[in-house]
Amino acid sequence: MLRYVKFSELAVEDQDRAIAFYTEKIGFEVAQDSQYKEGWRWVELAIPGAATRVLLTKQSNDHEKGVPRLVLVADDVQRTYENLSSKGVRFTQAPTQAPWNPGEVFAQFEDSEGNGVVLGSE
């Protein structure tokens, strides 16, 4: 029987910049950071208390910027939006009702690498 997703990959150009963004602004922690390939590290980030991690992988040349690559769930989307905005996170969509699910609220921002990130309620 399956238990959980260990990690999902998120393409980044600069691992150090992405680590700083996700730890200092979003609240993730570094779960693993070790040498992997020449000039690249195996970096897993985690939300404290969560089982699933995010693996920062090397961005390919055909990486499309702004497309949602990660979806995060918050207890209170509006409060989280205000908190992250105060830390300099640039939102491309303020909190609004999700057209695909009545009662769900979502917002969207871009990370330090141009990846679109959706912040939503359950």
Secondary structure as UniProt FT lines:
FT   STRAND          7..12
FT   HELIX           15..20
FT   HELIX           21..26
FT   STRAND          29..37
FT   TURN            38..39
FT   STRAND          40..46
FT   TURN            48..49
FT   STRAND          53..58
FT   TURN            61..62
FT   TURN            65..66
FT   STRAND          68..73
FT   HELIX           77..86
FT   TURN            87..88
FT   STRAND          91..97
FT   TURN            99..100
FT   TURN            102..103
FT   STRAND          105..110
FT   TURN            112..113
FT   STRAND          116..120
//
